[in-house]
């Protein structure tokens, strides 16, 4: 069965301490068993025409779509949504079953 | 050492046969050893305010940043860029060392 992924890309507002946001997310995923894995990154190539102002990526992986629903409805997630929303200038969120074509070696 | 990821999110133009684009990408990554793994997905939640018109995600994983550079400069990649660029209405690309906080179980 395909894993389900919750992908978030953002541009934070000026002055936001990104480390604190990331710590908040780390705490969040550690509290919610439904999250199978969590990774994030900051763009380092800086090709502005391609990154369109976005700088950070956050990816949560779930064993199945139902686990994502559990996460989305979890009180800790709802609580975190407030400060996170306040910190971002723009965002794109995509939720999708992951199709792996070339598997990790 | 952190894996390096090449993340592409797109909205395809009307009338584009997405399956053909995906097949082209599958062929591409199968031809280029530097690509460690490849996965993709199509958003199924359809929360337009959050997905901002974007519908598809493509993620390539590399063992190190140098492998990404090899991929980016590969003739097959350059050749594929033409038809791919012609097929998309909008795109965001982010390239980043992946930080894994909660590892896969």
N, CA and C atoms of all chains as a GROMACS GRO file, in nm:
protein
  630
    1UNK      N    1   0.085  -0.120   0.000
    1UNK     CA    2   0.000   0.000   0.000
    1UNK      C    3   0.088   0.125   0.000
    2UNK      N    4   0.047   0.223  -0.079
    2UNK     CA    5   0.126   0.346  -0.093
    2UNK      C    6   0.127   0.425   0.037
    3UNK      N    7   0.242   0.480   0.068
    3UNK     CA    8   0.248   0.574   0.179
    3UNK      C    9   0.176   0.702   0.137
    4UNK      N   10   0.131   0.776   0.238
    4UNK     CA   11   0.062   0.901   0.212
    4UNK      C   12   0.150   1.016   0.262
    5UNK      N   13   0.166   1.117   0.179
    5UNK     CA   14   0.256   1.227   0.217
    5UNK      C   15   0.184   1.361   0.226
    6UNK      N   16   0.228   1.438   0.322
    6UNK     CA   17   0.177   1.574   0.346
    6UNK      C   18   0.296   1.667   0.325
    7UNK      N   19   0.293   1.740   0.214
    7UNK     CA   20   0.404   1.825   0.174
    7UNK      C   21   0.367   1.971   0.192
    8UNK      N   22   0.453   2.045   0.260
    8UNK     CA   23   0.429   2.187   0.284
    8UNK      C   24   0.551   2.265   0.239
    9UNK      N   25   0.533   2.361   0.150
    9UNK     CA   26   0.644   2.452   0.121
    9UNK      C   27   0.602   2.592   0.158
   10UNK      N   28   0.695   2.666   0.217
   10UNK     CA   29   0.661   2.798   0.269
   10UNK      C   30   0.770   2.901   0.243
   11UNK      N   31   0.724   3.025   0.249
   11UNK     CA   32   0.814   3.138   0.268
   11UNK      C   33   0.775   3.200   0.402
   12UNK      N   34   0.871   3.208   0.494
   12UNK     CA   35   0.841   3.268   0.624
   12UNK      C   36   0.844   3.420   0.613
   13UNK      N   37   0.771   3.484   0.704
   13UNK     CA   38   0.776   3.630   0.710
   13UNK      C   39   0.912   3.677   0.759
   14UNK      N   40   0.946   3.799   0.725
   14UNK     CA   41   1.067   3.864   0.778
   14UNK      C   42   1.068   3.856   0.930
   15UNK      N   43   1.182   3.823   0.987
   15UNK     CA   44   1.196   3.828   1.131
   15UNK      C   45   1.155   3.701   1.204
   16UNK      N   46   1.096   3.607   1.132
   16UNK     CA   47   1.057   3.481   1.196
   16UNK      C   48   1.183   3.399   1.227
   17UNK      N   49   1.188   3.345   1.349
   17UNK     CA   50   1.299   3.258   1.385
   17UNK      C   51   1.264   3.116   1.341
   18UNK      N   52   1.320   3.080   1.227
   18UNK     CA   53   1.282   2.954   1.164
   18UNK      C   54   1.314   2.834   1.254
   19UNK      N   55   1.424   2.843   1.327
   19UNK     CA   56   1.463   2.733   1.417
   19UNK      C   57   1.351   2.703   1.516
   20UNK      N   58   1.284   2.808   1.564
   20UNK     CA   59   1.175   2.786   1.660
   20UNK      C   60   1.056   2.715   1.595
   21UNK      N   61   1.030   2.752   1.472
   21UNK     CA   62   0.922   2.686   1.397
   21UNK      C   63   0.954   2.538   1.378
   22UNK      N   64   1.079   2.512   1.341
   22UNK     CA   65   1.120   2.373   1.317
   22UNK      C   66   1.113   2.294   1.448
   23UNK      N   67   1.156   2.356   1.557
   23UNK     CA   68   1.148   2.288   1.688
   23UNK      C   69   1.003   2.256   1.723
   24UNK      N   70   0.915   2.350   1.695
   24UNK     CA   71   0.773   2.327   1.719
   24UNK      C   72   0.720   2.208   1.640
   25UNK      N   73   0.767   2.199   1.517
   25UNK     CA   74   0.723   2.087   1.433
   25UNK      C   75   0.783   1.955   1.481
   26UNK      N   76   0.908   1.959   1.524
   26UNK     CA   77   0.971   1.838   1.577
   26UNK      C   78   0.894   1.786   1.698
   27UNK      N   79   0.855   1.879   1.785
   27UNK     CA   80   0.779   1.843   1.904
   27UNK      C   81   0.645   1.782   1.862
   28UNK      N   82   0.583   1.847   1.767
   28UNK     CA   83   0.452   1.802   1.717
   28UNK      C   84   0.458   1.657   1.667
   29UNK      N   85   0.552   1.630   1.580
   29UNK     CA   86   0.556   1.495   1.521
   29UNK      C   87   0.600   1.390   1.623
   30UNK      N   88   0.677   1.434   1.724
   30UNK     CA   89   0.717   1.338   1.827
   30UNK      C   90   0.598   1.302   1.916
   31UNK      N   91   0.500   1.392   1.922
   31UNK     CA   92   0.382   1.369   2.007
   31UNK      C   93   0.274   1.286   1.937
   32UNK      N   94   0.281   1.281   1.805
   32UNK     CA   95   0.172   1.216   1.731
   32UNK      C   96   0.224   1.089   1.663
   33UNK      N   97   0.182   0.976   1.718
   33UNK     CA   98   0.231   0.847   1.668
   33UNK      C   99   0.194   0.823   1.521
   34UNK      N  100   0.083   0.883   1.477
   34UNK     CA  101   0.036   0.860   1.340
   34UNK      C  102   0.137   0.906   1.235
   35UNK      N  103   0.226   0.998   1.274
   35UNK     CA  104   0.329   1.044   1.179
   35UNK      C  105   0.441   0.941   1.176
   36UNK      N  106   0.460   0.880   1.060
   36UNK     CA  107   0.560   0.774   1.046
   36UNK      C  108   0.700   0.832   1.036
   37UNK      N  109   0.716   0.937   0.956
   37UNK     CA  110   0.846   1.002   0.948
   37UNK      C  111   0.829   1.148   0.909
   38UNK      N  112   0.933   1.225   0.940
   38UNK     CA  113   0.929   1.369   0.915
   38UNK      C  114   1.065   1.417   0.870
   39UNK      N  115   1.067   1.488   0.761
   39UNK     CA  116   1.192   1.547   0.716
   39UNK      C  117   1.165   1.688   0.667
   40UNK      N  118   1.271   1.768   0.665
   40UNK     CA  119   1.255   1.904   0.618
   40UNK      C  120   1.387   1.951   0.557
   41UNK      N  121   1.379   2.063   0.490
   41UNK     CA  122   1.500   2.117   0.430
   41UNK      C  123   1.483   2.262   0.391
   42UNK      N  124   1.597   2.325   0.371
   42UNK     CA  125   1.600   2.464   0.326
   42UNK      C  126   1.670   2.470   0.192
   43UNK      N  127   1.606   2.534   0.096
   43UNK     CA  128   1.666   2.544  -0.038
   43UNK      C  129   1.804   2.609  -0.031
   44UNK      N  130   1.899   2.548  -0.101
   44UNK     CA  131   2.035   2.602  -0.100
   44UNK      C  132   2.080   2.648  -0.238
   45UNK      N  133   1.998   2.622  -0.339
   45UNK     CA  134   2.039   2.660  -0.474
   45UNK      C  135   2.006   2.806  -0.503
   46UNK      N  136   1.893   2.851  -0.446
   46UNK     CA  137   1.859   2.993  -0.457
   46UNK      C  138   1.834   3.043  -0.597
   47UNK      N  139   1.782   2.955  -0.684
   47UNK     CA  140   1.744   3.001  -0.817
   47UNK      C  141   1.606   3.064  -0.806
   48UNK      N  142   1.605   3.194  -0.787
   48UNK     CA  143   1.481   3.264  -0.749
   48UNK      C  144   1.369   3.242  -0.851
   49UNK      N  145   1.406   3.233  -0.978
   49UNK     CA  146   1.302   3.214  -1.080
   49UNK      C  147   1.233   3.079  -1.061
   50UNK      N  148   1.306   2.983  -1.009
   50UNK     CA  149   1.249   2.850  -0.990
   50UNK      C  150   1.188   2.831  -0.852
   51UNK      N  151   1.246   2.893  -0.751
   51UNK     CA  152   1.188   2.868  -0.618
   51UNK      C  153   1.076   2.965  -0.583
   52UNK      N  154   1.060   3.070  -0.660
   52UNK     CA  155   0.943   3.159  -0.648
   52UNK      C  156   0.927   3.215  -0.507
   53UNK      N  157   1.037   3.240  -0.440
   53UNK     CA  158   1.030   3.299  -0.308
   53UNK      C  159   1.020   3.197  -0.195
   54UNK      N  160   0.982   3.075  -0.229
   54UNK     CA  161   0.972   2.971  -0.125
   54UNK      C  162   1.113   2.929  -0.081
   55UNK      N  163   1.125   2.897   0.047
   55UNK     CA  164   1.258   2.865   0.099
   55UNK      C  165   1.264   2.732   0.175
   56UNK      N  166   1.153   2.691   0.234
   56UNK     CA  167   1.156   2.572   0.321
   56UNK      C  168   1.054   2.467   0.278
   57UNK      N  169   1.092   2.343   0.300
   57UNK     CA  170   1.009   2.227   0.268
   57UNK      C  171   0.991   2.143   0.394
   58UNK      N  172   0.870   2.099   0.417
   58UNK     CA  173   0.842   2.007   0.528
   58UNK      C  174   0.760   1.890   0.473
   59UNK      N  175   0.805   1.770   0.501
   59UNK     CA  176   0.735   1.652   0.448
   59UNK      C  177   0.706   1.554   0.562
   60UNK      N  178   0.580   1.523   0.578
   60UNK     CA  179   0.542   1.419   0.674
   60UNK      C  180   0.492   1.299   0.598
   61UNK      N  181   0.534   1.182   0.646
   61UNK     CA  182   0.495   1.057   0.580
   61UNK      C  183   0.408   0.975   0.674
   62UNK      N  184   0.303   0.919   0.616
   62UNK     CA  185   0.208   0.837   0.692
   62UNK      C  186   0.197   0.700   0.626
   63UNK      N  187   0.170   0.597   0.705
   63UNK     CA  188   0.155   0.463   0.648
   63UNK      C  189   0.033   0.454   0.559
   64UNK      N  190  -0.069   0.532   0.595
   64UNK     CA  191  -0.192   0.530   0.515
   64UNK      C  192  -0.264   0.663   0.531
   65UNK      N  193  -0.358   0.690   0.442
   65UNK     CA  194  -0.426   0.818   0.441
   65UNK      C  195  -0.499   0.845   0.572
   66UNK      N  196  -0.552   0.738   0.632
   66UNK     CA  197  -0.626   0.754   0.757
   66UNK      C  198  -0.536   0.811   0.868
   67UNK      N  199  -0.408   0.774   0.864
   67UNK     CA  200  -0.316   0.827   0.965
   67UNK      C  201  -0.296   0.977   0.947
   68UNK      N  202  -0.299   1.020   0.820
   68UNK     CA  203  -0.290   1.165   0.795
   68UNK      C  204  -0.413   1.236   0.854
   69UNK      N  205  -0.530   1.175   0.835
   69UNK     CA  206  -0.653   1.234   0.890
   69UNK      C  207  -0.644   1.245   1.043
   70UNK      N  208  -0.587   1.142   1.104
   70UNK     CA  209  -0.567   1.142   1.250
   70UNK      C  210  -0.477   1.259   1.291
   71UNK      N  211  -0.367   1.274   1.218
   71UNK     CA  212  -0.274   1.384   1.244
   71UNK      C  213  -0.343   1.520   1.227
   72UNK      N  214  -0.415   1.534   1.115
   72UNK     CA  215  -0.476   1.663   1.082
   72UNK      C  216  -0.575   1.707   1.189
   73UNK      N  217  -0.641   1.609   1.251
   73UNK     CA  218  -0.745   1.640   1.350
   73UNK      C  219  -0.690   1.643   1.493
   74UNK      N  220  -0.562   1.612   1.509
   74UNK     CA  221  -0.503   1.602   1.643
   74UNK      C  222  -0.495   1.740   1.710
   75UNK      N  223  -0.532   1.749   1.838
   75UNK     CA  224  -0.529   1.879   1.908
   75UNK      C  225  -0.394   1.950   1.900
   76UNK      N  226  -0.285   1.876   1.909
   76UNK     CA  227  -0.152   1.938   1.902
   76UNK      C  228  -0.129   2.003   1.766
   77UNK      N  229  -0.182   1.938   1.661
   77UNK     CA  230  -0.168   1.994   1.526
   77UNK      C  231  -0.250   2.123   1.512
   78UNK      N  232  -0.371   2.117   1.563
   78UNK     CA  233  -0.457   2.235   1.555
   78UNK      C  234  -0.397   2.351   1.634
   79UNK      N  235  -0.337   2.316   1.750
   79UNK     CA  236  -0.276   2.419   1.834
   79UNK      C  237  -0.156   2.484   1.764
   80UNK      N  238  -0.080   2.400   1.693
   80UNK     CA  239   0.040   2.450   1.625
   80UNK      C  240   0.004   2.534   1.501
   81UNK      N  241  -0.110   2.507   1.444
   81UNK     CA  242  -0.150   2.576   1.320
   81UNK      C  243  -0.155   2.728   1.338
   82UNK      N  244  -0.194   2.773   1.457
   82UNK     CA  245  -0.206   2.917   1.482
   82UNK      C  246  -0.074   2.990   1.463
   83UNK      N  247   0.026   2.958   1.548
   83UNK     CA  248   0.155   3.028   1.533
   83UNK      C  249   0.222   3.002   1.399
   84UNK      N  250   0.201   2.882   1.342
   84UNK     CA  251   0.262   2.853   1.212
   84UNK      C  252   0.202   2.942   1.104
   85UNK      N  253   0.070   2.951   1.102
   85UNK     CA  254   0.002   3.035   1.003
   85UNK      C  255   0.045   3.181   1.015
   86UNK      N  256   0.066   3.223   1.141
   86UNK     CA  257   0.105   3.363   1.165
   86UNK      C  258   0.246   3.392   1.116
   87UNK      N  259   0.326   3.287   1.101
   87UNK     CA  260   0.469   3.305   1.067
   87UNK      C  261   0.497   3.302   0.918
   88UNK      N  262   0.399   3.260   0.840
   88UNK     CA  263   0.427   3.240   0.698
   88UNK      C  264   0.371   3.351   0.609
   89UNK      N  265   0.450   3.379   0.506
   89UNK     CA  266   0.405   3.478   0.408
   89UNK      C  267   0.330   3.411   0.295
   90UNK      N  268   0.380   3.294   0.253
   90UNK     CA  269   0.302   3.216   0.157
   90UNK      C  270   0.330   3.068   0.173
   91UNK      N  271   0.239   2.988   0.121
   91UNK     CA  272   0.242   2.844   0.147
   91UNK      C  273   0.176   2.769   0.032
   92UNK      N  274   0.229   2.652   0.005
   92UNK     CA  275   0.160   2.555  -0.081
   92UNK      C  276   0.159   2.422  -0.007
   93UNK      N  277   0.045   2.357  -0.005
   93UNK     CA  278   0.031   2.227   0.061
   93UNK      C  279  -0.023   2.127  -0.040
   94UNK      N  280   0.043   2.012  -0.049
   94UNK     CA  281  -0.005   1.904  -0.135
   94UNK      C  282  -0.008   1.775  -0.055
   95UNK      N  283  -0.116   1.700  -0.071
   95UNK     CA  284  -0.134   1.574   0.000
   95UNK      C  285  -0.156   1.464  -0.102
   96UNK      N  286  -0.072   1.362  -0.098
   96UNK     CA  287  -0.076   1.265  -0.208
   96UNK      C  288  -0.025   1.128  -0.167
   97UNK      N  289  -0.083   1.025  -0.229
   97UNK     CA  290  -0.025   0.892  -0.214
   97UNK      C  291   0.106   0.890  -0.292
   98UNK      N  292   0.211   0.842  -0.229
   98UNK     CA  293   0.343   0.847  -0.290
   98UNK      C  294   0.365   0.728  -0.384
   99UNK      N  295   0.402   0.758  -0.508
   99UNK     CA  296   0.435   0.654  -0.604
   99UNK      C  297   0.586   0.647  -0.616
  100UNK      N  298   0.645   0.535  -0.575
  100UNK     CA  299   0.790   0.523  -0.581
  100UNK      C  300   0.827   0.448  -0.708
  101UNK      N  301   0.902   0.516  -0.796
  101UNK     CA  302   0.938   0.456  -0.924
  101UNK      C  303   1.074   0.390  -0.915
  102UNK      N  304   1.168   0.466  -0.861
  102UNK     CA  305   1.304   0.413  -0.846
  102UNK      C  306   1.328   0.404  -0.697
  103UNK      N  307   1.324   0.285  -0.642
  103UNK     CA  308   1.330   0.272  -0.496
  103UNK      C  309   1.469   0.303  -0.443
  104UNK      N  310   1.475   0.348  -0.317
  104UNK     CA  311   1.605   0.369  -0.254
  104UNK      C  312   1.687   0.240  -0.263
  105UNK      N  313   1.814   0.256  -0.294
  105UNK     CA  314   1.901   0.138  -0.310
  105UNK      C  315   1.914   0.067  -0.175
  106UNK      N  316   2.599   1.145   0.622
  106UNK     CA  317   2.585   1.263   0.536
  106UNK      C  318   2.441   1.274   0.487
  107UNK      N  319   2.390   1.398   0.485
  107UNK     CA  320   2.251   1.420   0.445
  107UNK      C  321   2.230   1.388   0.297
  108UNK      N  322   2.118   1.325   0.268
  108UNK     CA  323   2.079   1.310   0.129
  108UNK      C  324   2.042   1.448   0.073
  109UNK      N  325   2.052   1.459  -0.059
  109UNK     CA  326   2.016   1.585  -0.124
  109UNK      C  327   1.891   1.562  -0.208
  110UNK      N  328   1.795   1.652  -0.195
  110UNK     CA  329   1.668   1.632  -0.266
  110UNK      C  330   1.638   1.744  -0.366
  111UNK      N  331   1.580   1.703  -0.475
  111UNK     CA  332   1.536   1.795  -0.582
  111UNK      C  333   1.385   1.781  -0.590
  112UNK      N  334   1.315   1.885  -0.543
  112UNK     CA  335   1.170   1.882  -0.534
  112UNK      C  336   1.109   1.974  -0.638
  113UNK      N  337   1.015   1.921  -0.713
  113UNK     CA  338   0.949   1.999  -0.818
  113UNK      C  339   0.798   1.987  -0.798
  114UNK      N  340   0.730   2.100  -0.785
  114UNK     CA  341   0.583   2.095  -0.787
  114UNK      C  342   0.534   2.175  -0.906
  115UNK      N  343   0.433   2.123  -0.972
  115UNK     CA  344   0.387   2.186  -1.096
  115UNK      C  345   0.235   2.187  -1.108
  116UNK      N  346   0.191   2.278  -1.192
  116UNK     CA  347   0.057   2.271  -1.250
  116UNK      C  348   0.078   2.253  -1.400
  117UNK      N  349   0.024   2.146  -1.456
  117UNK     CA  350   0.038   2.124  -1.599
  117UNK      C  351  -0.063   2.208  -1.675
  118UNK      N  352  -0.029   2.238  -1.800
  118UNK     CA  353  -0.123   2.308  -1.887
  118UNK      C  354  -0.241   2.218  -1.920
  119UNK      N  355  -0.352   2.282  -1.953
  119UNK     CA  356  -0.470   2.210  -2.004
  119UNK      C  357  -0.430   2.119  -2.119
  120UNK      N  358  -0.480   1.999  -2.119
  120UNK     CA  359  -0.461   1.910  -2.233
  120UNK      C  360  -0.333   1.828  -2.229
  121UNK      N  361  -0.245   1.857  -2.134
  121UNK     CA  362  -0.122   1.778  -2.124
  121UNK      C  363  -0.154   1.637  -2.074
  122UNK      N  364  -0.096   1.536  -2.138
  122UNK     CA  365  -0.114   1.398  -2.093
  122UNK      C  366  -0.009   1.371  -1.985
  123UNK      N  367  -0.054   1.380  -1.861
  123UNK     CA  368   0.038   1.372  -1.749
  123UNK      C  369   0.112   1.238  -1.747
  124UNK      N  370   0.041   1.132  -1.784
  124UNK     CA  371   0.103   0.999  -1.786
  124UNK      C  372   0.229   0.997  -1.874
  125UNK      N  373   0.223   1.071  -1.986
  125UNK     CA  374   0.340   1.074  -2.075
  125UNK      C  375   0.456   1.148  -2.011
  126UNK      N  376   0.425   1.254  -1.938
  126UNK     CA  377   0.529   1.328  -1.868
  126UNK      C  378   0.595   1.240  -1.762
  127UNK      N  379   0.509   1.167  -1.689
  127UNK     CA  380   0.561   1.081  -1.583
  127UNK      C  381   0.648   0.970  -1.643
  128UNK      N  382   0.602   0.914  -1.756
  128UNK     CA  383   0.681   0.810  -1.823
  128UNK      C  384   0.816   0.865  -1.867
  129UNK      N  385   0.815   0.988  -1.917
  129UNK     CA  386   0.941   1.052  -1.957
  129UNK      C  387   1.035   1.065  -1.839
  130UNK      N  388   0.979   1.100  -1.725
  130UNK     CA  389   1.063   1.114  -1.607
  130UNK      C  390   1.113   0.980  -1.556
  131UNK      N  391   1.027   0.880  -1.564
  131UNK     CA  392   1.070   0.745  -1.523
  131UNK      C  393   1.188   0.698  -1.608
  132UNK      N  394   1.177   0.724  -1.738
  132UNK     CA  395   1.283   0.686  -1.830
  132UNK      C  396   1.412   0.762  -1.794
  133UNK      N  397   1.393   0.890  -1.768
  133UNK     CA  398   1.507   0.976  -1.734
  133UNK      C  399   1.583   0.924  -1.613
  134UNK      N  400   1.511   0.898  -1.506
  134UNK     CA  401   1.580   0.857  -1.383
  134UNK      C  402   1.639   0.715  -1.395
  135UNK      N  403   1.577   0.634  -1.483
  135UNK     CA  404   1.632   0.499  -1.502
  135UNK      C  405   1.763   0.505  -1.579
  136UNK      N  406   1.779   0.612  -1.657
  136UNK     CA  407   1.901   0.626  -1.740
  136UNK      C  408   2.017   0.689  -1.664
  137UNK      N  409   1.984   0.756  -1.554
  137UNK     CA  410   2.088   0.833  -1.484
  137UNK      C  411   2.115   0.771  -1.346
  138UNK      N  412   2.230   0.705  -1.335
  138UNK     CA  413   2.263   0.634  -1.212
  138UNK      C  414   2.272   0.727  -1.091
  139UNK      N  415   2.306   0.853  -1.116
  139UNK     CA  416   2.324   0.947  -1.004
  139UNK      C  417   2.196   0.966  -0.923
  140UNK      N  418   2.080   0.938  -0.985
  140UNK     CA  419   1.953   0.950  -0.912
  140UNK      C  420   1.935   0.827  -0.823
  141UNK      N  421   1.932   0.847  -0.694
  141UNK     CA  422   1.921   0.734  -0.601
  141UNK      C  423   1.779   0.681  -0.593
  142UNK      N  424   1.683   0.774  -0.584
  142UNK     CA  425   1.544   0.729  -0.584
  142UNK      C  426   1.455   0.839  -0.640
  143UNK      N  427   1.337   0.798  -0.683
  143UNK     CA  428   1.243   0.892  -0.746
  143UNK      C  429   1.101   0.855  -0.704
  144UNK      N  430   1.030   0.954  -0.657
  144UNK     CA  431   0.890   0.931  -0.625
  144UNK      C  432   0.808   1.052  -0.672
  145UNK      N  433   0.681   1.028  -0.691
  145UNK     CA  434   0.595   1.137  -0.734
  145UNK      C  435   0.454   1.113  -0.680
  146UNK      N  436   0.372   1.215  -0.692
  146UNK     CA  437   0.235   1.202  -0.646
  146UNK      C  438   0.147   1.311  -0.702
  147UNK      N  439   0.019   1.284  -0.694
  147UNK     CA  440  -0.082   1.382  -0.736
  147UNK      C  441  -0.170   1.414  -0.616
  148UNK      N  442  -0.185   1.543  -0.591
  148UNK     CA  443  -0.266   1.586  -0.477
  148UNK      C  444  -0.407   1.529  -0.486
  149UNK      N  445  -0.455   1.475  -0.374
  149UNK     CA  446  -0.589   1.417  -0.374
  149UNK      C  447  -0.685   1.491  -0.279
  150UNK      N  448  -0.630   1.586  -0.203
  150UNK     CA  449  -0.716   1.656  -0.108
  150UNK      C  450  -0.790   1.771  -0.175
  151UNK      N  451  -0.724   1.835  -0.272
  151UNK     CA  452  -0.791   1.937  -0.350
  151UNK      C  453  -0.835   2.059  -0.273
  152UNK      N  454  -0.763   2.092  -0.167
  152UNK     CA  455  -0.794   2.216  -0.095
  152UNK      C  456  -0.729   2.330  -0.171
  153UNK      N  457  -0.806   2.390  -0.260
  153UNK     CA  458  -0.750   2.485  -0.357
  153UNK      C  459  -0.676   2.601  -0.290
  154UNK      N  460  -0.726   2.645  -0.176
  154UNK     CA  461  -0.662   2.757  -0.108
  154UNK      C  462  -0.521   2.719  -0.064
  155UNK      N  463  -0.503   2.591  -0.034
  155UNK     CA  464  -0.372   2.547   0.012
  155UNK      C  465  -0.283   2.497  -0.101
  156UNK      N  466  -0.344   2.437  -0.203
  156UNK     CA  467  -0.255   2.385  -0.307
  156UNK      C  468  -0.225   2.488  -0.415
  157UNK      N  469  -0.299   2.598  -0.417
  157UNK     CA  470  -0.265   2.712  -0.503
  157UNK      C  471  -0.256   2.673  -0.650
  158UNK      N  472  -0.339   2.579  -0.691
  158UNK     CA  473  -0.340   2.539  -0.831
  158UNK      C  474  -0.241   2.429  -0.866
  159UNK      N  475  -0.142   2.408  -0.780
  159UNK     CA  476  -0.045   2.302  -0.807
  159UNK      C  477  -0.111   2.165  -0.787
  160UNK      N  478  -0.070   2.069  -0.867
  160UNK     CA  479  -0.136   1.938  -0.860
  160UNK      C  480  -0.038   1.822  -0.844
  161UNK      N  481   0.084   1.836  -0.894
  161UNK     CA  482   0.177   1.722  -0.895
  161UNK      C  483   0.309   1.755  -0.827
  162UNK      N  484   0.364   1.652  -0.765
  162UNK     CA  485   0.491   1.662  -0.694
  162UNK      C  486   0.587   1.558  -0.750
  163UNK      N  487   0.709   1.598  -0.773
  163UNK     CA  488   0.814   1.504  -0.815
  163UNK      C  489   0.935   1.525  -0.725
  164UNK      N  490   0.985   1.416  -0.669
  164UNK     CA  491   1.099   1.427  -0.578
  164UNK      C  492   1.209   1.330  -0.620
  165UNK      N  493   1.326   1.384  -0.645
  165UNK     CA  494   1.442   1.298  -0.672
  165UNK      C  495   1.538   1.309  -0.556
  166UNK      N  496   1.590   1.192  -0.517
  166UNK     CA  497   1.682   1.187  -0.405
  166UNK      C  498   1.820   1.146  -0.453
  167UNK      N  499   1.920   1.216  -0.400
  167UNK     CA  500   2.060   1.189  -0.436
  167UNK      C  501   2.140   1.162  -0.308
  168UNK      N  502   2.242   1.078  -0.321
  168UNK     CA  503   2.325   1.048  -0.204
  168UNK      C  504   2.401   1.170  -0.156
  169UNK      N  505   2.435   1.256  -0.251
  169UNK     CA  506   2.508   1.378  -0.215
  169UNK      C  507   2.480   1.486  -0.320
  170UNK      N  508   2.513   1.609  -0.285
  170UNK     CA  509   2.482   1.722  -0.373
  170UNK      C  510   2.550   1.708  -0.509
  171UNK      N  511   2.669   1.652  -0.510
  171UNK     CA  512   2.744   1.636  -0.635
  171UNK      C  513   2.667   1.548  -0.734
  172UNK      N  514   2.596   1.449  -0.681
  172UNK     CA  515   2.516   1.362  -0.770
  172UNK      C  516   2.402   1.440  -0.834
  173UNK      N  517   2.349   1.536  -0.760
  173UNK     CA  518   2.246   1.622  -0.817
  173UNK      C  519   2.304   1.704  -0.932
  174UNK      N  520   2.424   1.755  -0.911
  174UNK     CA  521   2.490   1.835  -1.015
  174UNK      C  522   2.512   1.749  -1.140
  175UNK      N  523   2.550   1.623  -1.119
  175UNK     CA  524   2.569   1.529  -1.231
  175UNK      C  525   2.439   1.512  -1.308
  176UNK      N  526   2.332   1.491  -1.232
  176UNK     CA  527   2.199   1.477  -1.293
  176UNK      C  528   2.160   1.602  -1.371
  177UNK      N  529   2.178   1.718  -1.308
  177UNK     CA  530   2.134   1.844  -1.368
  177UNK      C  531   2.205   1.870  -1.501
  178UNK      N  532   2.330   1.826  -1.510
  178UNK     CA  533   2.409   1.852  -1.631
  178UNK      C  534   2.399   1.739  -1.732
  179UNK      N  535   2.330   1.631  -1.699
  179UNK     CA  536   2.323   1.513  -1.786
  179UNK      C  537   2.246   1.546  -1.916
  180UNK      N  538   2.297   1.502  -2.030
  180UNK     CA  539   2.228   1.531  -2.158
  180UNK      C  540   2.082   1.487  -2.160
  181UNK      N  541   2.051   1.374  -2.099
  181UNK     CA  542   1.911   1.327  -2.099
  181UNK      C  543   1.821   1.424  -2.022
  182UNK      N  544   1.876   1.480  -1.914
  182UNK     CA  545   1.800   1.577  -1.835
  182UNK      C  546   1.776   1.704  -1.916
  183UNK      N  547   1.881   1.750  -1.981
  183UNK     CA  548   1.869   1.873  -2.061
  183UNK      C  549   1.770   1.852  -2.175
  184UNK      N  550   1.773   1.732  -2.233
  184UNK     CA  551   1.683   1.700  -2.344
  184UNK      C  552   1.537   1.699  -2.297
  185UNK      N  553   1.516   1.645  -2.176
  185UNK     CA  554   1.380   1.635  -2.123
  185UNK      C  555   1.324   1.771  -2.080
  186UNK      N  556   1.414   1.861  -2.045
  186UNK     CA  557   1.371   1.993  -1.996
  186UNK      C  558   1.283   2.067  -2.095
  187UNK      N  559   1.310   2.050  -2.224
  187UNK     CA  560   1.233   2.120  -2.328
  187UNK      C  561   1.086   2.085  -2.324
  188UNK      N  562   1.051   1.957  -2.351
  188UNK     CA  563   0.909   1.919  -2.347
  188UNK      C  564   0.845   1.940  -2.210
  189UNK      N  565   0.923   1.920  -2.103
  189UNK     CA  566   0.865   1.939  -1.970
  189UNK      C  567   0.829   2.086  -1.948
  190UNK      N  568   0.920   2.175  -1.981
  190UNK     CA  569   0.893   2.318  -1.965
  190UNK      C  570   0.772   2.361  -2.047
  191UNK      N  571   0.758   2.302  -2.166
  191UNK     CA  572   0.647   2.338  -2.254
  191UNK      C  573   0.513   2.292  -2.198
  192UNK      N  574   0.517   2.192  -2.110
  192UNK     CA  575   0.393   2.130  -2.061
  192UNK      C  576   0.340   2.195  -1.934
  193UNK      N  577   0.420   2.279  -1.868
  193UNK     CA  578   0.378   2.330  -1.738
  193UNK      C  579   0.329   2.474  -1.743
  194UNK      N  580   0.230   2.498  -1.659
  194UNK     CA  581   0.176   2.633  -1.647
  194UNK      C  582   0.249   2.708  -1.537
  195UNK      N  583   0.276   2.637  -1.426
  195UNK     CA  584   0.360   2.699  -1.323
  195UNK      C  585   0.437   2.593  -1.248
  196UNK      N  586   0.544   2.638  -1.183
  196UNK     CA  587   0.638   2.545  -1.121
  196UNK      C  588   0.708   2.611  -1.003
  197UNK      N  589   0.737   2.529  -0.902
  197UNK     CA  590   0.830   2.569  -0.796
  197UNK      C  591   0.932   2.458  -0.780
  198UNK      N  592   1.057   2.494  -0.772
  198UNK     CA  593   1.166   2.396  -0.755
  198UNK      C  594   1.245   2.434  -0.631
  199UNK      N  595   1.266   2.335  -0.544
  199UNK     CA  596   1.350   2.357  -0.426
  199UNK      C  597   1.453   2.245  -0.418
  200UNK      N  598   1.577   2.283  -0.389
  200UNK     CA  599   1.687   2.186  -0.378
  200UNK      C  600   1.749   2.199  -0.240
  201UNK      N  601   1.753   2.089  -0.167
  201UNK     CA  602   1.789   2.102  -0.026
  201UNK      C  603   1.849   1.973   0.030
  202UNK      N  604   1.943   1.990   0.123
  202UNK     CA  605   1.989   1.874   0.201
  202UNK      C  606   1.875   1.834   0.294
  203UNK      N  607   1.842   1.706   0.295
  203UNK     CA  608   1.728   1.659   0.371
  203UNK      C  609   1.766   1.634   0.517
  204UNK      N  610   1.690   1.696   0.607
  204UNK     CA  611   1.709   1.674   0.750
  204UNK      C  612   1.599   1.582   0.798
  205UNK      N  613   1.636   1.462   0.842
  205UNK     CA  614   1.535   1.368   0.888
  205UNK      C  615   1.525   1.374   1.039
  206UNK      N  616   1.406   1.412   1.088
  206UNK     CA  617   1.387   1.429   1.232
  206UNK      C  618   1.331   1.303   1.293
  207UNK      N  619   1.226   1.252   1.231
  207UNK     CA  620   1.163   1.130   1.280
  207UNK      C  621   1.185   1.026   1.171
  208UNK      N  622   1.275   0.934   1.193
  208UNK     CA  623   1.312   0.842   1.085
  208UNK      C  624   1.202   0.741   1.056
  209UNK      N  625   1.200   0.690   0.933
  209UNK     CA  626   1.105   0.582   0.903
  209UNK      C  627   1.124   0.467   1.002
  210UNK      N  628   1.013   0.412   1.046
  210UNK     CA  629   1.019   0.303   1.145
  210UNK      C  630   1.085   0.180   1.083
   0.00000   0.00000   0.00000
